[in-house]
């Protein structure tokens, strides 16, 4: 890792590319920004403090991030990348597809809840990202949906679903899980002192039953369900 110094102090390393140096500096800035956000919150974190801590000019910070808000967005993106990496690992595991789906949904909820309890300033960052409709939030949800679609496609492979089928179903699963995944709604659930674990298990069971019904419907002719 680079020392906390300005880019002018970075030595040349021959074949090492400038792009690699820039990426390392960018990550270093985000490391310090995330540390500040965790400690004092995003609203109190400012570019001057990050620059001073790194013995770096504010102008150099802005060379990598055009605005203060861009730093928040990139910190959020890194955090969600970690979540996506975790659930991708689950999605690629040898467990059955239904078991993988259940584990993914449980992990997604647990991460939101643990931030709320143990990292409130990170939770506040997520709240802002969701409520203000950041572009990185939409990208995160799109990638999450794609991972779920892969698992659902394996669950429904024998029914020869269309290409768009798993994606649409994955979006429906995300929508059904919204009150357990959206940071604001999870916070409300905990404030209302509901037995969230019981409710989580019930909601996941409901989703699995709904998927089973959908599979059954796709395996039968449409006429069989007319008039019901």
BATOR-927105 format. One record per residue (C-alpha): residue number from 1; x, y negated, z negated; residue in three letters. Coordinates in Angstrom, 2 decimals. Example, Ala and Ser with C-alpha at 12.3 -4.5 7.8 and 13.67 -1.06 7.14 Angstrom:
BEGIN
(site 1,(12.30,4.50,-7.80),"ALA"),
(site 2,(13.67,1.06,-7.14),"SER"),
This chain:
BEGIN
(site 1,(0.00,0.00,0.00),"UNK"),
(site 2,(1.19,-3.56,0.71),"UNK"),
(site 3,(2.39,-5.82,-2.02),"UNK"),
(site 4,(0.08,-8.69,-2.91),"UNK"),
(site 5,(1.80,-11.21,-0.65),"UNK"),
(site 6,(1.04,-13.38,2.34),"UNK"),
(site 7,(1.35,-11.91,5.83),"UNK"),
(site 8,(4.45,-14.04,6.45),"UNK"),
(site 9,(6.27,-11.91,3.89),"UNK"),
(site 10,(5.45,-8.61,5.58),"UNK"),
(site 11,(8.60,-7.05,7.05),"UNK"),
(site 12,(8.78,-5.56,10.51),"UNK"),
(site 13,(8.73,-1.76,10.68),"UNK"),
(site 14,(9.77,-1.18,14.27),"UNK"),
(site 15,(7.17,1.10,15.83),"UNK"),
(site 16,(4.55,0.14,13.26),"UNK"),
(site 17,(1.85,-1.76,15.10),"UNK"),
(site 18,(0.50,-5.15,14.17),"UNK"),
(site 19,(-2.95,-3.61,14.25),"UNK"),
(site 20,(-1.94,-1.16,11.55),"UNK"),
(site 21,(-0.53,-3.98,9.41),"UNK"),
(site 22,(-3.71,-6.01,9.83),"UNK"),
(site 23,(-5.87,-3.03,8.87),"UNK"),
(site 24,(-3.80,-2.52,5.73),"UNK"),
(site 25,(-4.07,-6.17,4.73),"UNK"),
(site 26,(-7.81,-6.14,5.44),"UNK"),
(site 27,(-8.28,-3.11,3.20),"UNK"),
(site 28,(-6.19,-4.73,0.49),"UNK"),
(site 29,(-8.44,-7.81,0.56),"UNK"),
(site 30,(-11.52,-5.59,0.32),"UNK"),
(site 31,(-9.99,-3.63,-2.58),"UNK"),
(site 32,(-9.59,-6.83,-4.56),"UNK"),
(site 33,(-12.98,-8.19,-3.48),"UNK"),
(site 34,(-14.70,-4.99,-4.61),"UNK"),
(site 35,(-12.87,-5.13,-7.94),"UNK"),
(site 36,(-14.08,-8.70,-8.49),"UNK"),
(site 37,(-17.65,-7.79,-7.47),"UNK"),
(site 38,(-17.67,-4.86,-9.88),"UNK"),
(site 39,(-16.38,-7.03,-12.72),"UNK"),
(site 40,(-18.18,-10.36,-12.29),"UNK"),
(site 41,(-20.73,-9.84,-9.50),"UNK"),
(site 42,(-20.81,-10.93,-5.89),"UNK"),
(site 43,(-22.23,-14.40,-6.58),"UNK"),
(site 44,(-19.32,-15.32,-8.85),"UNK"),
(site 45,(-16.69,-13.79,-6.58),"UNK"),
(site 46,(-15.06,-16.37,-4.35),"UNK"),
(site 47,(-12.36,-16.46,-1.70),"UNK"),
(site 48,(-10.08,-18.67,-3.79),"UNK"),
(site 49,(-9.88,-16.09,-6.58),"UNK"),
(site 50,(-9.20,-13.26,-4.15),"UNK"),
(site 51,(-6.52,-15.30,-2.40),"UNK"),
(site 52,(-4.86,-16.34,-5.66),"UNK"),
(site 53,(-4.84,-12.79,-6.93),"UNK"),
(site 54,(-3.15,-11.64,-3.73),"UNK"),
(site 55,(-0.80,-14.66,-3.61),"UNK"),
(site 56,(-2.30,-15.28,-0.22),"UNK"),
(site 57,(-3.70,-18.42,1.36),"UNK"),
(site 58,(-7.45,-18.81,1.74),"UNK"),
(site 59,(-6.88,-19.48,5.43),"UNK"),
(site 60,(-5.32,-16.06,5.73),"UNK"),
(site 61,(-8.36,-14.45,4.09),"UNK"),
(site 62,(-10.55,-16.17,6.67),"UNK"),
(site 63,(-8.32,-14.80,9.42),"UNK"),
(site 64,(-9.69,-11.37,8.56),"UNK"),
(site 65,(-13.20,-12.34,7.42),"UNK"),
(site 66,(-14.96,-15.28,9.12),"UNK"),
(site 67,(-17.22,-16.02,6.13),"UNK"),
(site 68,(-17.50,-15.25,2.44),"UNK"),
(site 69,(-20.64,-13.24,3.21),"UNK"),
(site 70,(-18.67,-11.08,5.65),"UNK"),
(site 71,(-16.59,-9.84,2.73),"UNK"),
(site 72,(-19.73,-8.72,0.87),"UNK"),
(site 73,(-20.99,-6.97,3.99),"UNK"),
(site 74,(-17.70,-5.14,4.50),"UNK"),
(site 75,(-17.49,-4.07,0.85),"UNK"),
(site 76,(-21.02,-2.70,1.15),"UNK"),
(site 77,(-20.09,-0.92,4.38),"UNK"),
(site 78,(-17.13,0.76,2.69),"UNK"),
(site 79,(-19.32,1.94,-0.18),"UNK"),
(site 80,(-21.91,3.36,2.18),"UNK"),
(site 81,(-19.17,5.03,4.23),"UNK"),
(site 82,(-18.22,6.91,1.08),"UNK"),
(site 83,(-21.82,8.03,0.64),"UNK"),
(site 84,(-22.08,9.10,4.28),"UNK"),
(site 85,(-18.84,11.04,3.96),"UNK"),
(site 86,(-20.22,12.89,0.93),"UNK"),
(site 87,(-23.47,13.88,2.59),"UNK"),
(site 88,(-21.71,14.80,5.84),"UNK"),
(site 89,(-19.65,17.25,3.80),"UNK"),
(site 90,(-22.89,18.70,2.39),"UNK"),
(site 91,(-24.49,18.83,5.85),"UNK"),
(site 92,(-21.53,20.83,7.15),"UNK"),
(site 93,(-21.51,23.28,4.23),"UNK"),
(site 94,(-22.42,26.98,4.68),"UNK"),
(site 95,(-25.61,26.70,2.60),"UNK"),
(site 96,(-28.99,27.19,4.26),"UNK"),
(site 97,(-30.39,24.13,6.01),"UNK"),
(site 98,(-33.24,23.64,3.48),"UNK"),
(site 99,(-30.75,23.88,0.60),"UNK"),
(site 100,(-28.50,21.31,2.27),"UNK"),
(site 101,(-31.45,18.96,2.80),"UNK"),
(site 102,(-32.42,19.20,-0.88),"UNK"),
(site 103,(-28.85,18.57,-2.04),"UNK"),
(site 104,(-28.44,15.57,0.26),"UNK"),
(site 105,(-31.64,13.95,-1.00),"UNK"),
(site 106,(-30.63,14.58,-4.61),"UNK"),
(site 107,(-27.16,13.12,-4.07),"UNK"),
(site 108,(-28.52,10.03,-2.33),"UNK"),
(site 109,(-30.87,9.34,-5.22),"UNK"),
(site 110,(-28.26,10.06,-7.88),"UNK"),
(site 111,(-25.81,7.59,-6.34),"UNK"),
(site 112,(-28.37,4.78,-6.43),"UNK"),
(site 113,(-29.28,5.61,-10.00),"UNK"),
(site 114,(-25.70,5.89,-11.22),"UNK"),
(site 115,(-24.85,2.49,-9.75),"UNK"),
(site 116,(-27.86,0.96,-11.50),"UNK"),
(site 117,(-26.79,2.39,-14.86),"UNK"),
(site 118,(-22.99,2.34,-14.67),"UNK"),
(site 119,(-22.16,-0.29,-12.00),"UNK"),
(site 120,(-24.91,-2.95,-12.17),"UNK"),
(site 121,(-22.98,-5.46,-10.05),"UNK"),
(site 122,(-22.61,-2.90,-7.26),"UNK"),
(site 123,(-26.31,-2.14,-7.62),"UNK"),
(site 124,(-26.98,-5.89,-7.21),"UNK"),
(site 125,(-24.89,-5.83,-4.01),"UNK"),
(site 126,(-27.08,-3.02,-2.67),"UNK"),
(site 127,(-30.22,-4.94,-3.62),"UNK"),
(site 128,(-29.02,-7.95,-1.65),"UNK"),
(site 129,(-28.07,-5.76,1.32),"UNK"),
(site 130,(-31.54,-4.20,1.42),"UNK"),
(site 131,(-33.64,-7.27,0.68),"UNK"),
(site 132,(-31.72,-9.55,3.06),"UNK"),
(site 133,(-31.72,-6.94,5.84),"UNK"),
(site 134,(-28.00,-6.98,6.48),"UNK"),
(site 135,(-26.92,-5.50,9.80),"UNK"),
(site 136,(-24.62,-3.09,7.96),"UNK"),
(site 137,(-27.63,-1.82,6.01),"UNK"),
(site 138,(-29.43,-0.93,9.22),"UNK"),
(site 139,(-26.30,0.81,10.52),"UNK"),
(site 140,(-26.01,2.79,7.29),"UNK"),
(site 141,(-29.63,3.94,7.48),"UNK"),
(site 142,(-29.23,4.86,11.15),"UNK"),
(site 143,(-26.20,7.00,10.40),"UNK"),
(site 144,(-27.95,8.56,7.41),"UNK"),
(site 145,(-30.94,9.43,9.58),"UNK"),
(site 146,(-28.64,11.02,12.16),"UNK"),
(site 147,(-27.07,13.27,9.52),"UNK"),
(site 148,(-30.50,14.33,8.26),"UNK"),
(site 149,(-31.60,14.95,11.85),"UNK"),
(site 150,(-28.73,17.37,12.32),"UNK"),
(site 151,(-29.83,19.40,9.31),"UNK"),
(site 152,(-33.48,19.27,10.34),"UNK"),
(site 153,(-32.57,20.40,13.85),"UNK"),
(site 154,(-30.98,23.50,12.36),"UNK"),
(site 155,(-34.07,24.08,10.22),"UNK"),
(site 156,(-36.30,23.90,13.28),"UNK"),
(site 157,(-34.04,25.48,15.89),"UNK"),
(site 158,(-36.34,28.44,16.44),"UNK"),
(site 159,(-39.19,26.08,17.40),"UNK"),
(site 160,(-37.21,24.44,20.23),"UNK"),
(site 161,(-37.98,20.88,19.20),"UNK"),
(site 162,(-37.36,18.08,21.68),"UNK"),
(site 163,(-34.23,15.94,21.37),"UNK"),
(site 164,(-36.12,13.12,19.69),"UNK"),
(site 165,(-38.00,15.43,17.33),"UNK"),
(site 166,(-35.35,15.79,14.60),"UNK"),
(site 167,(-34.61,12.05,14.61),"UNK"),
(site 168,(-38.28,11.14,14.22),"UNK"),
(site 169,(-38.69,13.73,11.48),"UNK"),
(site 170,(-35.54,12.52,9.73),"UNK"),
(site 171,(-36.91,8.98,9.72),"UNK"),
(site 172,(-40.14,10.29,8.22),"UNK"),
(site 173,(-38.14,12.02,5.49),"UNK"),
(site 174,(-36.26,8.80,4.72),"UNK"),
(site 175,(-39.57,6.91,4.58),"UNK"),
(site 176,(-41.07,9.54,2.26),"UNK"),
(site 177,(-38.03,9.26,-0.02),"UNK"),
(site 178,(-37.98,5.46,0.02),"UNK"),
(site 179,(-39.04,4.99,-3.60),"UNK"),
(site 180,(-36.15,7.23,-4.67),"UNK"),
(site 181,(-33.53,5.68,-2.38),"UNK"),
(site 182,(-34.31,1.97,-2.22),"UNK"),
(site 183,(-32.32,0.23,-5.01),"UNK"),
(site 184,(-35.19,-2.06,-6.01),"UNK"),
(site 185,(-37.76,0.75,-6.19),"UNK"),
(site 186,(-35.42,3.01,-8.16),"UNK"),
(site 187,(-34.89,0.18,-10.62),"UNK"),
(site 188,(-38.65,-0.23,-11.01),"UNK"),
(site 189,(-39.08,3.48,-11.61),"UNK"),
(site 190,(-36.51,3.45,-14.40),"UNK"),
(site 191,(-37.97,0.30,-15.96),"UNK"),
(site 192,(-41.37,1.96,-16.06),"UNK"),
(site 193,(-39.75,4.81,-18.00),"UNK"),
(site 194,(-41.21,7.44,-15.74),"UNK"),
(site 195,(-39.78,10.95,-15.70),"UNK"),
(site 196,(-37.92,10.26,-12.50),"UNK"),
(site 197,(-36.27,13.69,-12.32),"UNK"),
(site 198,(-39.62,15.47,-12.36),"UNK"),
(site 199,(-40.98,13.06,-9.77),"UNK"),
(site 200,(-37.91,13.51,-7.59),"UNK"),
(site 201,(-38.28,17.29,-7.60),"UNK"),
(site 202,(-41.98,16.97,-6.80),"UNK"),
(site 203,(-41.34,14.59,-3.90),"UNK"),
(site 204,(-38.66,16.81,-2.39),"UNK"),
(site 205,(-40.96,19.83,-2.75),"UNK"),
(site 206,(-43.70,17.85,-0.98),"UNK"),
(site 207,(-41.32,17.05,1.89),"UNK"),
(site 208,(-40.31,20.68,2.25),"UNK"),
(site 209,(-43.98,21.74,2.35),"UNK"),
(site 210,(-44.70,19.04,4.95),"UNK"),
(site 211,(-41.82,20.26,7.10),"UNK"),
(site 212,(-43.10,23.82,6.86),"UNK"),
(site 213,(-46.56,22.71,8.03),"UNK"),
(site 214,(-45.00,20.79,10.90),"UNK"),
(site 215,(-42.98,23.84,11.95),"UNK"),
(site 216,(-46.12,25.99,11.84),"UNK"),
(site 217,(-48.03,23.50,13.97),"UNK"),
(site 218,(-45.24,23.34,16.55),"UNK"),
(site 219,(-45.15,27.14,16.77),"UNK"),
(site 220,(-48.85,27.34,17.67),"UNK"),
(site 221,(-50.78,25.99,20.62),"UNK"),
(site 222,(-52.35,22.54,20.11),"UNK"),
(site 223,(-55.84,23.99,20.76),"UNK"),
(site 224,(-55.60,26.11,17.62),"UNK"),
(site 225,(-55.81,23.00,15.43),"UNK"),
(site 226,(-58.58,21.21,17.31),"UNK"),
(site 227,(-61.76,20.71,15.34),"UNK"),
(site 228,(-60.14,21.23,11.95),"UNK"),
